[in-house]
Amino acid sequence: MAKASAAPHRTNKSEQTRERIIESYLTLIREKKWDKISVIEICRQSDITRGTFYQYFSDIYDMMEQIETSLLTELSNRFASSRRQSQLPVSTETFFTNFNPAPPEIFLTWFEFCRNHKQAMMALLDRKNGDTYFVKRLKPLISSYIQDMMDRDGVPRDELRSHFVDIFIELHFLSAQTWLDSDDSMEIMDIDDIVNLLNVMRVGALYMSLKHREDPERFDEVMHTHPRDHKEA
């Protein structure tokens, strides 16, 4: 019986060591560019030997790949689950009767994921020391769910939509970075506040899309009118 219980104990201890190494590395990224951190620095930070490090990772790049792949896989699964719970697609003809203006569940999915992996996301999204390649790998995931959301909202795949998607992706990163970097004791907004902010942009984009479809010429005329032209003489 003693031998049977020993294996799980070693497995658990091994996993704890691996997590400690990763946490040490992520902590160092907040102070130094991710690919400039040495194995020696990580070992010193996590209080392990180089031999122990190499039991888990072949080098810095292998460790970063393992961290990022794990995060991206989990986020992809979360997005897939949220999509299955989303509303049915809305057509232009039934928009005003069927459209749900409440924030979609998938908005919450992104910020809950960032909160659950706060240390990793803060480090990897760090504008100075984070991994830009991780951001490039994240963008298709976020773009895919935004496109799916807009399909369900009944937004046509036109030029306006492509601009919206690009801006919305950047807002996801910016809002997550600002929120994660804020002091927990001085938190500016909670998840619901940020989700509602993003939803305002979503609803605004839908309104503009409908106006454009109703009267394209009038829409273009209004949108290209300078604000000063609206002032009374």
C-alpha positions as CSV (number, residue, x, y, z in Angstrom):
1,M,0.0,0.0,0.0
2,A,2.9,2.4,0.8
3,K,4.3,2.0,-2.7
4,A,1.0,2.6,-4.3
5,S,0.6,5.9,-2.5
6,A,4.1,7.0,-3.2
7,A,3.7,7.4,-7.0
8,P,0.9,10.0,-6.9
9,H,2.9,11.9,-4.3
10,R,6.0,12.1,-6.6
11,T,3.8,13.1,-9.5
12,N,2.2,15.9,-7.5
13,K,5.6,17.1,-6.2
14,S,6.9,17.0,-9.8
15,E,4.1,19.1,-11.0
16,Q,4.6,21.6,-8.2
17,T,8.2,22.0,-9.2
18,R,7.3,22.5,-12.8
19,E,4.8,25.2,-11.9
20,R,7.3,26.9,-9.6
21,I,9.8,27.1,-12.5
22,I,7.1,28.6,-14.8
23,E,6.0,31.1,-12.1
24,S,9.6,32.2,-11.6
25,Y,10.1,32.7,-15.3
26,L,6.8,34.7,-15.7
27,T,7.9,36.9,-12.7
28,L,11.2,37.6,-14.4
29,I,9.5,38.6,-17.7
30,R,8.0,41.6,-15.8
31,E,11.6,42.8,-15.4
32,K,13.4,41.5,-18.5
33,K,12.7,40.6,-22.2
34,W,11.4,37.0,-22.2
35,D,14.1,35.6,-24.6
36,K,16.9,37.4,-22.7
37,I,16.3,35.5,-19.5
38,S,18.8,32.8,-18.8
39,V,18.3,29.4,-17.3
40,I,20.6,30.3,-14.5
41,E,18.4,33.3,-13.6
42,I,15.3,31.0,-13.6
43,C,17.1,28.4,-11.4
44,R,18.1,31.1,-9.0
45,Q,14.6,32.6,-8.8
46,S,12.9,29.2,-8.3
47,D,15.7,27.8,-6.1
48,I,16.5,24.7,-8.2
49,T,19.5,23.3,-10.0
50,R,20.1,23.5,-13.8
51,G,19.6,19.7,-13.9
52,T,16.1,20.0,-12.4
53,F,15.2,22.7,-15.0
54,Y,16.3,20.4,-17.8
55,Q,14.1,17.6,-16.5
56,Y,11.1,19.7,-17.6
57,F,12.3,21.9,-20.4
58,S,15.0,21.7,-23.1
59,D,15.5,25.5,-23.1
60,I,13.7,28.9,-22.7
61,Y,12.0,28.5,-26.0
62,D,10.6,25.1,-25.2
63,M,9.3,26.4,-21.9
64,M,7.6,29.4,-23.6
65,E,6.1,27.1,-26.3
66,Q,4.7,24.8,-23.6
67,I,3.2,27.8,-21.7
68,E,1.6,29.4,-24.7
69,T,0.3,26.2,-26.3
70,S,-1.4,25.3,-23.0
71,L,-3.0,28.7,-22.7
72,L,-4.1,28.8,-26.4
73,T,-5.6,25.3,-26.2
74,E,-7.6,26.2,-23.1
75,L,-8.8,29.5,-24.5
76,S,-9.9,27.7,-27.8
77,N,-11.9,25.2,-25.8
78,R,-13.5,27.9,-23.8
79,F,-14.5,29.8,-26.9
80,A,-15.9,26.7,-28.4
81,S,-18.0,26.0,-25.4
82,S,-19.3,29.6,-25.3
83,R,-20.2,29.5,-29.0
84,R,-22.4,26.5,-28.4
85,Q,-24.4,28.6,-25.8
86,S,-24.7,31.6,-28.1
87,Q,-28.0,32.9,-29.5
88,L,-29.2,31.8,-32.9
89,P,-28.2,33.9,-36.0
90,V,-30.3,37.1,-36.4
91,S,-31.4,38.1,-39.9
92,T,-31.8,41.7,-41.1
93,E,-35.5,41.3,-41.4
94,T,-36.0,40.1,-37.8
95,F,-33.2,42.2,-36.2
96,F,-35.4,44.5,-34.1
97,T,-37.5,41.7,-32.7
98,N,-34.9,39.0,-32.2
99,F,-31.7,40.9,-31.4
100,N,-30.5,40.5,-27.8
101,P,-28.6,43.7,-26.7
102,A,-27.3,42.0,-23.6
103,P,-23.5,41.2,-23.6
104,P,-22.8,37.8,-25.1
105,E,-21.4,35.1,-22.9
106,I,-18.3,34.9,-25.0
107,F,-17.2,38.4,-23.8
108,L,-17.1,37.1,-20.3
109,T,-15.1,34.1,-21.4
110,W,-12.1,36.2,-22.5
111,F,-11.8,38.1,-19.2
112,E,-12.4,35.2,-17.0
113,F,-9.6,33.4,-18.8
114,C,-7.3,36.4,-18.3
115,R,-8.2,36.6,-14.6
116,N,-7.6,32.8,-14.1
117,H,-4.2,33.1,-15.8
118,K,-3.4,36.6,-14.6
119,Q,0.4,36.1,-14.0
120,A,0.9,34.4,-17.4
121,M,-1.3,36.9,-19.4
122,M,0.3,39.9,-17.7
123,A,3.8,38.6,-18.6
124,L,3.0,37.5,-22.2
125,L,1.0,40.6,-23.1
126,D,3.6,42.9,-21.5
127,R,4.2,45.6,-24.2
128,K,7.9,45.8,-23.4
129,N,9.0,42.3,-22.4
130,G,6.2,40.0,-23.5
131,D,6.1,37.7,-26.6
132,T,4.7,39.4,-29.7
133,Y,4.4,36.0,-31.3
134,F,2.0,34.9,-28.6
135,V,-0.2,38.0,-29.5
136,K,-0.1,36.9,-33.2
137,R,-1.2,33.4,-32.2
138,L,-4.0,34.9,-30.1
139,K,-5.4,37.2,-32.7
140,P,-6.9,34.5,-35.0
141,L,-8.7,32.9,-32.0
142,I,-10.2,36.3,-31.0
143,S,-11.0,37.2,-34.6
144,S,-12.8,33.9,-35.2
145,Y,-15.1,34.4,-32.2
146,I,-15.8,38.0,-33.1
147,Q,-16.7,37.0,-36.7
148,D,-19.0,34.3,-35.3
149,M,-20.6,36.8,-33.0
150,M,-21.2,39.2,-35.8
151,D,-22.7,36.5,-38.0
152,R,-25.2,35.7,-35.2
153,D,-25.9,39.4,-34.9
154,G,-26.8,39.6,-38.6
155,V,-23.9,41.9,-39.5
156,P,-22.9,41.6,-43.2
157,R,-19.3,40.8,-44.1
158,D,-18.5,44.2,-45.6
159,E,-15.7,46.7,-45.3
160,L,-17.2,48.3,-42.2
161,R,-17.1,44.9,-40.5
162,S,-13.5,44.2,-41.3
163,H,-12.5,47.5,-39.7
164,F,-14.6,46.8,-36.6
165,V,-13.0,43.4,-36.2
166,D,-9.5,44.8,-36.3
167,I,-10.3,47.5,-33.8
168,F,-12.2,45.1,-31.5
169,I,-9.3,42.7,-31.4
170,E,-7.0,45.6,-30.2
171,L,-9.6,46.6,-27.6
172,H,-9.6,43.1,-26.2
173,F,-5.8,43.3,-25.7
174,L,-5.8,46.9,-24.4
175,S,-8.6,46.4,-22.0
176,A,-7.1,43.1,-20.7
177,Q,-3.7,44.7,-20.2
178,T,-5.1,47.8,-18.5
179,W,-7.3,45.7,-16.2
180,L,-4.6,43.1,-15.3
181,D,-2.0,45.8,-14.6
182,S,-4.3,47.6,-12.2
183,D,-3.6,47.1,-8.5
184,D,-6.1,44.5,-7.0
185,S,-6.8,46.8,-4.1
186,M,-7.4,49.7,-6.4
187,E,-9.2,47.9,-9.2
188,I,-10.7,50.3,-11.7
189,M,-13.4,48.1,-13.1
190,D,-14.7,44.6,-12.5
191,I,-15.3,42.1,-15.3
192,D,-18.9,43.1,-15.8
193,D,-17.9,46.8,-16.3
194,I,-15.4,45.9,-19.0
195,V,-17.8,43.5,-20.7
196,N,-20.4,46.2,-20.8
197,L,-18.0,48.6,-22.3
198,L,-17.2,46.2,-25.1
199,N,-20.8,45.5,-25.6
200,V,-21.5,49.2,-26.2
201,M,-19.1,49.1,-29.1
202,R,-20.8,45.9,-30.4
203,V,-24.3,47.5,-30.3
204,G,-22.9,50.7,-31.8
205,A,-21.4,48.8,-34.7
206,L,-24.7,47.0,-35.3
207,Y,-26.6,50.3,-35.4
208,M,-24.1,51.7,-37.9
209,S,-24.4,48.6,-40.0
210,L,-28.2,48.8,-40.1
211,K,-28.1,52.5,-41.0
212,H,-25.6,51.8,-43.8
213,R,-27.9,49.0,-45.2
214,E,-31.0,51.2,-45.0
215,D,-29.6,54.1,-47.0
216,P,-25.9,53.7,-48.1
217,E,-25.7,57.1,-49.8
218,R,-27.2,59.0,-46.8
219,F,-25.0,57.1,-44.4
220,D,-21.8,58.0,-46.3
221,E,-22.9,61.6,-46.5
222,V,-23.5,61.8,-42.7
223,M,-20.3,59.9,-41.9
224,H,-18.1,62.2,-44.0
225,T,-19.6,65.4,-42.7
226,H,-17.3,67.4,-40.5
227,P,-18.6,67.9,-36.9
228,R,-18.3,71.7,-37.4
229,D,-20.8,71.5,-40.3
230,H,-23.5,70.5,-37.7
231,K,-23.0,73.7,-35.7
232,E,-25.6,76.4,-36.0
233,A,-24.4,79.5,-37.9
